[in-house]
Structures are given as C-alpha cells and as structure tokens.
Amino acid sequence: MTQAKPDGAKPEGAKPGGAKPDGHAGAHGYSAQKENYAKRLRRIEGQVRGIAKMIDEDKYCIDILTQISAANSALQSVALALLDEHLGHCVTQAVAEGGEAAEAKLAEASAAIARLVRS
C-alpha cells in the first residue's frame, strides 16, 4: 500500500488521478463477486490436490487425465467470468473516459483474450 509523503508529493508507484499502482483508479469489476471467485478457486485448489494424491496412489492414467480436464475447465470458466467482468467494468469505464487510457485498456484486454485462447 502506498502512503502519502509529508511534503504532499505522490508516493512511489502512485498513478495520476488517484489510480492504484496496477493502473486502476476504482474498485475492480469483480469486487461484488470476490467471495464467489475465492470459493471457486478454493474448490479448484482441492481438485488439484486430489489429482496429486491420485498420482501418489498410482491411480489409472485416464482417471487422472479426466480430473485434470475437469480442473482445466473450471479454471477456464473462472478466467472467462473475470474477463467478462473486466470488459464490462474496467474497459467500459476506460473507453467512456477516452484517450490513451482507453487504448491501453483495449490493448490489455486483447492480450488477455489472446492468452486465454492459446491456453
């Protein structure tokens, strides 16, 4: 967390307009669903631990692959939901404000989509 300097200068990592070091000025789009995302990720974490246990117990390869596929699908679902939140909140807000920030958010979203498609 950045703290104000006594002389009134902006703290290191501070962005113009009160933006956080991540470049976002307000609450993230997923804030209202934060607990839901945390629960989903904890469930996925449990799935992955279960997969590791299956390997330790020398379970059948296809059963392990099935569980890996399920965990991948669950992660993909969370990623797409977060992307939807990002587009509907962060990108929409930046586009409404216009300028270089809008172009940067659109490029950032495009790169995130490309990473998801490649995975």
Chimera marker file (.cmm) of the C-alpha trace (Angstrom):
<marker_set name="trace">
<marker id="1" x="0.000" y="0.000" z="0.000" r="1" g="1" b="0" radius="0.5"/>
<marker id="2" x="1.340" y="3.421" z="-0.880" r="1" g="1" b="0" radius="0.5"/>
<marker id="3" x="1.404" y="6.154" z="1.725" r="1" g="1" b="0" radius="0.5"/>
<marker id="4" x="1.295" y="9.896" z="1.215" r="1" g="1" b="0" radius="0.5"/>
<marker id="5" x="4.567" y="11.727" z="1.661" r="1" g="1" b="0" radius="0.5"/>
<marker id="6" x="4.683" y="14.563" z="4.209" r="1" g="1" b="0" radius="0.5"/>
<marker id="7" x="5.564" y="17.160" z="1.550" r="1" g="1" b="0" radius="0.5"/>
<marker id="8" x="2.395" y="16.321" z="-0.410" r="1" g="1" b="0" radius="0.5"/>
<marker id="9" x="4.282" y="14.601" z="-3.232" r="1" g="1" b="0" radius="0.5"/>
<marker id="10" x="2.701" y="11.499" z="-4.704" r="1" g="1" b="0" radius="0.5"/>
<marker id="11" x="4.039" y="8.267" z="-3.201" r="1" g="1" b="0" radius="0.5"/>
<marker id="12" x="6.177" y="5.934" z="-5.289" r="1" g="1" b="0" radius="0.5"/>
<marker id="13" x="4.056" y="3.731" z="-7.532" r="1" g="1" b="0" radius="0.5"/>
<marker id="14" x="1.133" y="6.179" z="-7.453" r="1" g="1" b="0" radius="0.5"/>
<marker id="15" x="-0.592" y="6.845" z="-10.735" r="1" g="1" b="0" radius="0.5"/>
<marker id="16" x="-2.121" y="10.136" z="-11.886" r="1" g="1" b="0" radius="0.5"/>
<marker id="17" x="-5.723" y="10.761" z="-10.886" r="1" g="1" b="0" radius="0.5"/>
<marker id="18" x="-5.535" y="8.595" z="-7.781" r="1" g="1" b="0" radius="0.5"/>
<marker id="19" x="-5.041" y="5.365" z="-9.705" r="1" g="1" b="0" radius="0.5"/>
<marker id="20" x="-3.529" y="2.425" z="-7.868" r="1" g="1" b="0" radius="0.5"/>
<marker id="21" x="-0.122" y="1.038" z="-8.918" r="1" g="1" b="0" radius="0.5"/>
<marker id="22" x="-1.998" y="-1.520" z="-11.075" r="1" g="1" b="0" radius="0.5"/>
<marker id="23" x="-3.302" y="1.410" z="-13.143" r="1" g="1" b="0" radius="0.5"/>
<marker id="24" x="-6.907" y="1.141" z="-11.971" r="1" g="1" b="0" radius="0.5"/>
<marker id="25" x="-8.483" y="4.047" z="-10.100" r="1" g="1" b="0" radius="0.5"/>
<marker id="26" x="-11.524" y="2.363" z="-8.525" r="1" g="1" b="0" radius="0.5"/>
<marker id="27" x="-12.844" y="-0.961" z="-7.373" r="1" g="1" b="0" radius="0.5"/>
<marker id="28" x="-12.233" y="-3.869" z="-9.697" r="1" g="1" b="0" radius="0.5"/>
<marker id="29" x="-15.166" y="-5.171" z="-11.715" r="1" g="1" b="0" radius="0.5"/>
<marker id="30" x="-15.116" y="-8.467" z="-9.864" r="1" g="1" b="0" radius="0.5"/>
<marker id="31" x="-15.345" y="-6.868" z="-6.400" r="1" g="1" b="0" radius="0.5"/>
<marker id="32" x="-19.019" y="-7.769" z="-5.946" r="1" g="1" b="0" radius="0.5"/>
<marker id="33" x="-18.246" y="-11.406" z="-6.802" r="1" g="1" b="0" radius="0.5"/>
<marker id="34" x="-14.943" y="-11.628" z="-4.926" r="1" g="1" b="0" radius="0.5"/>
<marker id="35" x="-16.113" y="-14.236" z="-2.403" r="1" g="1" b="0" radius="0.5"/>
<marker id="36" x="-17.697" y="-16.329" z="-5.161" r="1" g="1" b="0" radius="0.5"/>
<marker id="37" x="-14.438" y="-16.326" z="-7.118" r="1" g="1" b="0" radius="0.5"/>
<marker id="38" x="-12.468" y="-17.193" z="-3.977" r="1" g="1" b="0" radius="0.5"/>
<marker id="39" x="-14.769" y="-20.177" z="-3.299" r="1" g="1" b="0" radius="0.5"/>
<marker id="40" x="-14.463" y="-21.398" z="-6.866" r="1" g="1" b="0" radius="0.5"/>
<marker id="41" x="-10.674" y="-21.135" z="-6.745" r="1" g="1" b="0" radius="0.5"/>
<marker id="42" x="-10.520" y="-22.979" z="-3.407" r="1" g="1" b="0" radius="0.5"/>
<marker id="43" x="-12.623" y="-25.754" z="-4.959" r="1" g="1" b="0" radius="0.5"/>
<marker id="44" x="-10.214" y="-25.929" z="-7.911" r="1" g="1" b="0" radius="0.5"/>
<marker id="45" x="-7.288" y="-25.984" z="-5.493" r="1" g="1" b="0" radius="0.5"/>
<marker id="46" x="-8.891" y="-29.007" z="-3.829" r="1" g="1" b="0" radius="0.5"/>
<marker id="47" x="-9.294" y="-30.678" z="-7.218" r="1" g="1" b="0" radius="0.5"/>
<marker id="48" x="-5.601" y="-30.178" z="-7.971" r="1" g="1" b="0" radius="0.5"/>
<marker id="49" x="-4.610" y="-31.585" z="-4.574" r="1" g="1" b="0" radius="0.5"/>
<marker id="50" x="-6.819" y="-34.575" z="-5.336" r="1" g="1" b="0" radius="0.5"/>
<marker id="51" x="-5.017" y="-35.062" z="-8.643" r="1" g="1" b="0" radius="0.5"/>
<marker id="52" x="-1.646" y="-35.019" z="-6.868" r="1" g="1" b="0" radius="0.5"/>
<marker id="53" x="-2.977" y="-37.611" z="-4.420" r="1" g="1" b="0" radius="0.5"/>
<marker id="54" x="-4.178" y="-39.772" z="-7.323" r="1" g="1" b="0" radius="0.5"/>
<marker id="55" x="-0.654" y="-39.725" z="-8.751" r="1" g="1" b="0" radius="0.5"/>
<marker id="56" x="0.847" y="-40.583" z="-5.348" r="1" g="1" b="0" radius="0.5"/>
<marker id="57" x="-1.578" y="-43.511" z="-5.132" r="1" g="1" b="0" radius="0.5"/>
<marker id="58" x="-0.754" y="-44.731" z="-8.667" r="1" g="1" b="0" radius="0.5"/>
<marker id="59" x="-4.326" y="-44.321" z="-9.936" r="1" g="1" b="0" radius="0.5"/>
<marker id="60" x="-5.262" y="-45.169" z="-13.513" r="1" g="1" b="0" radius="0.5"/>
<marker id="61" x="-3.877" y="-42.666" z="-16.056" r="1" g="1" b="0" radius="0.5"/>
<marker id="62" x="-7.211" y="-41.966" z="-17.754" r="1" g="1" b="0" radius="0.5"/>
<marker id="63" x="-8.853" y="-41.205" z="-14.398" r="1" g="1" b="0" radius="0.5"/>
<marker id="64" x="-6.094" y="-38.688" z="-13.648" r="1" g="1" b="0" radius="0.5"/>
<marker id="65" x="-6.432" y="-37.118" z="-17.099" r="1" g="1" b="0" radius="0.5"/>
<marker id="66" x="-10.192" y="-36.825" z="-16.597" r="1" g="1" b="0" radius="0.5"/>
<marker id="67" x="-9.642" y="-34.932" z="-13.351" r="1" g="1" b="0" radius="0.5"/>
<marker id="68" x="-7.028" y="-32.680" z="-14.978" r="1" g="1" b="0" radius="0.5"/>
<marker id="69" x="-9.514" y="-31.875" z="-17.731" r="1" g="1" b="0" radius="0.5"/>
<marker id="70" x="-12.160" y="-31.007" z="-15.131" r="1" g="1" b="0" radius="0.5"/>
<marker id="71" x="-9.748" y="-28.708" z="-13.263" r="1" g="1" b="0" radius="0.5"/>
<marker id="72" x="-8.723" y="-27.015" z="-16.521" r="1" g="1" b="0" radius="0.5"/>
<marker id="73" x="-12.378" y="-26.462" z="-17.432" r="1" g="1" b="0" radius="0.5"/>
<marker id="74" x="-13.083" y="-24.980" z="-14.007" r="1" g="1" b="0" radius="0.5"/>
<marker id="75" x="-10.125" y="-22.589" z="-14.303" r="1" g="1" b="0" radius="0.5"/>
<marker id="76" x="-11.192" y="-21.608" z="-17.818" r="1" g="1" b="0" radius="0.5"/>
<marker id="77" x="-14.679" y="-20.848" z="-16.503" r="1" g="1" b="0" radius="0.5"/>
<marker id="78" x="-13.281" y="-18.563" z="-13.788" r="1" g="1" b="0" radius="0.5"/>
<marker id="79" x="-10.988" y="-16.875" z="-16.318" r="1" g="1" b="0" radius="0.5"/>
<marker id="80" x="-13.860" y="-16.184" z="-18.721" r="1" g="1" b="0" radius="0.5"/>
<marker id="81" x="-16.038" y="-14.818" z="-15.919" r="1" g="1" b="0" radius="0.5"/>
<marker id="82" x="-13.227" y="-12.491" z="-14.793" r="1" g="1" b="0" radius="0.5"/>
<marker id="83" x="-12.661" y="-11.393" z="-18.381" r="1" g="1" b="0" radius="0.5"/>
<marker id="84" x="-16.360" y="-10.615" z="-18.716" r="1" g="1" b="0" radius="0.5"/>
<marker id="85" x="-16.230" y="-8.549" z="-15.507" r="1" g="1" b="0" radius="0.5"/>
<marker id="86" x="-13.117" y="-6.746" z="-16.771" r="1" g="1" b="0" radius="0.5"/>
<marker id="87" x="-14.696" y="-5.901" z="-20.113" r="1" g="1" b="0" radius="0.5"/>
<marker id="88" x="-17.965" y="-4.802" z="-18.522" r="1" g="1" b="0" radius="0.5"/>
<marker id="89" x="-16.354" y="-2.635" z="-15.868" r="1" g="1" b="0" radius="0.5"/>
<marker id="90" x="-12.708" y="-1.663" z="-16.327" r="1" g="1" b="0" radius="0.5"/>
<marker id="91" x="-12.603" y="-1.486" z="-20.124" r="1" g="1" b="0" radius="0.5"/>
<marker id="92" x="-16.039" y="0.132" z="-20.401" r="1" g="1" b="0" radius="0.5"/>
<marker id="93" x="-15.008" y="2.789" z="-17.873" r="1" g="1" b="0" radius="0.5"/>
<marker id="94" x="-11.725" y="3.490" z="-19.683" r="1" g="1" b="0" radius="0.5"/>
<marker id="95" x="-13.473" y="3.741" z="-23.059" r="1" g="1" b="0" radius="0.5"/>
<marker id="96" x="-16.011" y="6.182" z="-21.598" r="1" g="1" b="0" radius="0.5"/>
<marker id="97" x="-13.127" y="8.341" z="-20.356" r="1" g="1" b="0" radius="0.5"/>
<marker id="98" x="-11.376" y="8.046" z="-23.733" r="1" g="1" b="0" radius="0.5"/>
<marker id="99" x="-7.818" y="8.936" z="-24.622" r="1" g="1" b="0" radius="0.5"/>
<marker id="100" x="-4.680" y="6.875" z="-24.150" r="1" g="1" b="0" radius="0.5"/>
<marker id="101" x="-6.119" y="5.062" z="-21.122" r="1" g="1" b="0" radius="0.5"/>
<marker id="102" x="-8.874" y="3.623" z="-23.317" r="1" g="1" b="0" radius="0.5"/>
<marker id="103" x="-6.389" y="2.457" z="-25.926" r="1" g="1" b="0" radius="0.5"/>
<marker id="104" x="-4.218" y="0.886" z="-23.228" r="1" g="1" b="0" radius="0.5"/>
<marker id="105" x="-7.168" y="-0.967" z="-21.639" r="1" g="1" b="0" radius="0.5"/>
<marker id="106" x="-8.323" y="-2.258" z="-25.019" r="1" g="1" b="0" radius="0.5"/>
<marker id="107" x="-4.813" y="-3.493" z="-25.843" r="1" g="1" b="0" radius="0.5"/>
<marker id="108" x="-4.539" y="-5.090" z="-22.403" r="1" g="1" b="0" radius="0.5"/>
<marker id="109" x="-7.898" y="-6.860" z="-22.849" r="1" g="1" b="0" radius="0.5"/>
<marker id="110" x="-6.911" y="-8.031" z="-26.324" r="1" g="1" b="0" radius="0.5"/>
<marker id="111" x="-3.670" y="-9.508" z="-24.979" r="1" g="1" b="0" radius="0.5"/>
<marker id="112" x="-5.559" y="-11.262" z="-22.157" r="1" g="1" b="0" radius="0.5"/>
<marker id="113" x="-8.012" y="-12.760" z="-24.647" r="1" g="1" b="0" radius="0.5"/>
<marker id="114" x="-5.118" y="-13.953" z="-26.814" r="1" g="1" b="0" radius="0.5"/>
<marker id="115" x="-3.515" y="-15.651" z="-23.787" r="1" g="1" b="0" radius="0.5"/>
<marker id="116" x="-6.796" y="-17.383" z="-22.930" r="1" g="1" b="0" radius="0.5"/>
<marker id="117" x="-7.282" y="-18.581" z="-26.490" r="1" g="1" b="0" radius="0.5"/>
<marker id="118" x="-3.748" y="-20.022" z="-26.604" r="1" g="1" b="0" radius="0.5"/>
<marker id="119" x="-4.159" y="-21.881" z="-23.317" r="1" g="1" b="0" radius="0.5"/>
<link id1="1" id2="2" r="1" g="1" b="0" radius="0.2"/>
<link id1="2" id2="3" r="1" g="1" b="0" radius="0.2"/>
<link id1="3" id2="4" r="1" g="1" b="0" radius="0.2"/>
<link id1="4" id2="5" r="1" g="1" b="0" radius="0.2"/>
<link id1="5" id2="6" r="1" g="1" b="0" radius="0.2"/>
<link id1="6" id2="7" r="1" g="1" b="0" radius="0.2"/>
<link id1="7" id2="8" r="1" g="1" b="0" radius="0.2"/>
<link id1="8" id2="9" r="1" g="1" b="0" radius="0.2"/>
<link id1="9" id2="10" r="1" g="1" b="0" radius="0.2"/>
<link id1="10" id2="11" r="1" g="1" b="0" radius="0.2"/>
<link id1="11" id2="12" r="1" g="1" b="0" radius="0.2"/>
<link id1="12" id2="13" r="1" g="1" b="0" radius="0.2"/>
<link id1="13" id2="14" r="1" g="1" b="0" radius="0.2"/>
<link id1="14" id2="15" r="1" g="1" b="0" radius="0.2"/>
<link id1="15" id2="16" r="1" g="1" b="0" radius="0.2"/>
<link id1="16" id2="17" r="1" g="1" b="0" radius="0.2"/>
<link id1="17" id2="18" r="1" g="1" b="0" radius="0.2"/>
<link id1="18" id2="19" r="1" g="1" b="0" radius="0.2"/>
<link id1="19" id2="20" r="1" g="1" b="0" radius="0.2"/>
<link id1="20" id2="21" r="1" g="1" b="0" radius="0.2"/>
<link id1="21" id2="22" r="1" g="1" b="0" radius="0.2"/>
<link id1="22" id2="23" r="1" g="1" b="0" radius="0.2"/>
<link id1="23" id2="24" r="1" g="1" b="0" radius="0.2"/>
<link id1="24" id2="25" r="1" g="1" b="0" radius="0.2"/>
<link id1="25" id2="26" r="1" g="1" b="0" radius="0.2"/>
<link id1="26" id2="27" r="1" g="1" b="0" radius="0.2"/>
<link id1="27" id2="28" r="1" g="1" b="0" radius="0.2"/>
<link id1="28" id2="29" r="1" g="1" b="0" radius="0.2"/>
<link id1="29" id2="30" r="1" g="1" b="0" radius="0.2"/>
<link id1="30" id2="31" r="1" g="1" b="0" radius="0.2"/>
<link id1="31" id2="32" r="1" g="1" b="0" radius="0.2"/>
<link id1="32" id2="33" r="1" g="1" b="0" radius="0.2"/>
<link id1="33" id2="34" r="1" g="1" b="0" radius="0.2"/>
<link id1="34" id2="35" r="1" g="1" b="0" radius="0.2"/>
<link id1="35" id2="36" r="1" g="1" b="0" radius="0.2"/>
<link id1="36" id2="37" r="1" g="1" b="0" radius="0.2"/>
<link id1="37" id2="38" r="1" g="1" b="0" radius="0.2"/>
<link id1="38" id2="39" r="1" g="1" b="0" radius="0.2"/>
<link id1="39" id2="40" r="1" g="1" b="0" radius="0.2"/>
<link id1="40" id2="41" r="1" g="1" b="0" radius="0.2"/>
<link id1="41" id2="42" r="1" g="1" b="0" radius="0.2"/>
<link id1="42" id2="43" r="1" g="1" b="0" radius="0.2"/>
<link id1="43" id2="44" r="1" g="1" b="0" radius="0.2"/>
<link id1="44" id2="45" r="1" g="1" b="0" radius="0.2"/>
<link id1="45" id2="46" r="1" g="1" b="0" radius="0.2"/>
<link id1="46" id2="47" r="1" g="1" b="0" radius="0.2"/>
<link id1="47" id2="48" r="1" g="1" b="0" radius="0.2"/>
<link id1="48" id2="49" r="1" g="1" b="0" radius="0.2"/>
<link id1="49" id2="50" r="1" g="1" b="0" radius="0.2"/>
<link id1="50" id2="51" r="1" g="1" b="0" radius="0.2"/>
<link id1="51" id2="52" r="1" g="1" b="0" radius="0.2"/>
<link id1="52" id2="53" r="1" g="1" b="0" radius="0.2"/>
<link id1="53" id2="54" r="1" g="1" b="0" radius="0.2"/>
<link id1="54" id2="55" r="1" g="1" b="0" radius="0.2"/>
<link id1="55" id2="56" r="1" g="1" b="0" radius="0.2"/>
<link id1="56" id2="57" r="1" g="1" b="0" radius="0.2"/>
<link id1="57" id2="58" r="1" g="1" b="0" radius="0.2"/>
<link id1="58" id2="59" r="1" g="1" b="0" radius="0.2"/>
<link id1="59" id2="60" r="1" g="1" b="0" radius="0.2"/>
<link id1="60" id2="61" r="1" g="1" b="0" radius="0.2"/>
<link id1="61" id2="62" r="1" g="1" b="0" radius="0.2"/>
<link id1="62" id2="63" r="1" g="1" b="0" radius="0.2"/>
<link id1="63" id2="64" r="1" g="1" b="0" radius="0.2"/>
<link id1="64" id2="65" r="1" g="1" b="0" radius="0.2"/>
<link id1="65" id2="66" r="1" g="1" b="0" radius="0.2"/>
<link id1="66" id2="67" r="1" g="1" b="0" radius="0.2"/>
<link id1="67" id2="68" r="1" g="1" b="0" radius="0.2"/>
<link id1="68" id2="69" r="1" g="1" b="0" radius="0.2"/>
<link id1="69" id2="70" r="1" g="1" b="0" radius="0.2"/>
<link id1="70" id2="71" r="1" g="1" b="0" radius="0.2"/>
<link id1="71" id2="72" r="1" g="1" b="0" radius="0.2"/>
<link id1="72" id2="73" r="1" g="1" b="0" radius="0.2"/>
<link id1="73" id2="74" r="1" g="1" b="0" radius="0.2"/>
<link id1="74" id2="75" r="1" g="1" b="0" radius="0.2"/>
<link id1="75" id2="76" r="1" g="1" b="0" radius="0.2"/>
<link id1="76" id2="77" r="1" g="1" b="0" radius="0.2"/>
<link id1="77" id2="78" r="1" g="1" b="0" radius="0.2"/>
<link id1="78" id2="79" r="1" g="1" b="0" radius="0.2"/>
<link id1="79" id2="80" r="1" g="1" b="0" radius="0.2"/>
<link id1="80" id2="81" r="1" g="1" b="0" radius="0.2"/>
<link id1="81" id2="82" r="1" g="1" b="0" radius="0.2"/>
<link id1="82" id2="83" r="1" g="1" b="0" radius="0.2"/>
<link id1="83" id2="84" r="1" g="1" b="0" radius="0.2"/>
<link id1="84" id2="85" r="1" g="1" b="0" radius="0.2"/>
<link id1="85" id2="86" r="1" g="1" b="0" radius="0.2"/>
<link id1="86" id2="87" r="1" g="1" b="0" radius="0.2"/>
<link id1="87" id2="88" r="1" g="1" b="0" radius="0.2"/>
<link id1="88" id2="89" r="1" g="1" b="0" radius="0.2"/>
<link id1="89" id2="90" r="1" g="1" b="0" radius="0.2"/>
<link id1="90" id2="91" r="1" g="1" b="0" radius="0.2"/>
<link id1="91" id2="92" r="1" g="1" b="0" radius="0.2"/>
<link id1="92" id2="93" r="1" g="1" b="0" radius="0.2"/>
<link id1="93" id2="94" r="1" g="1" b="0" radius="0.2"/>
<link id1="94" id2="95" r="1" g="1" b="0" radius="0.2"/>
<link id1="95" id2="96" r="1" g="1" b="0" radius="0.2"/>
<link id1="96" id2="97" r="1" g="1" b="0" radius="0.2"/>
<link id1="97" id2="98" r="1" g="1" b="0" radius="0.2"/>
<link id1="98" id2="99" r="1" g="1" b="0" radius="0.2"/>
<link id1="99" id2="100" r="1" g="1" b="0" radius="0.2"/>
<link id1="100" id2="101" r="1" g="1" b="0" radius="0.2"/>
<link id1="101" id2="102" r="1" g="1" b="0" radius="0.2"/>
<link id1="102" id2="103" r="1" g="1" b="0" radius="0.2"/>
<link id1="103" id2="104" r="1" g="1" b="0" radius="0.2"/>
<link id1="104" id2="105" r="1" g="1" b="0" radius="0.2"/>
<link id1="105" id2="106" r="1" g="1" b="0" radius="0.2"/>
<link id1="106" id2="107" r="1" g="1" b="0" radius="0.2"/>
<link id1="107" id2="108" r="1" g="1" b="0" radius="0.2"/>
<link id1="108" id2="109" r="1" g="1" b="0" radius="0.2"/>
<link id1="109" id2="110" r="1" g="1" b="0" radius="0.2"/>
<link id1="110" id2="111" r="1" g="1" b="0" radius="0.2"/>
<link id1="111" id2="112" r="1" g="1" b="0" radius="0.2"/>
<link id1="112" id2="113" r="1" g="1" b="0" radius="0.2"/>
<link id1="113" id2="114" r="1" g="1" b="0" radius="0.2"/>
<link id1="114" id2="115" r="1" g="1" b="0" radius="0.2"/>
<link id1="115" id2="116" r="1" g="1" b="0" radius="0.2"/>
<link id1="116" id2="117" r="1" g="1" b="0" radius="0.2"/>
<link id1="117" id2="118" r="1" g="1" b="0" radius="0.2"/>
<link id1="118" id2="119" r="1" g="1" b="0" radius="0.2"/>
</marker_set>
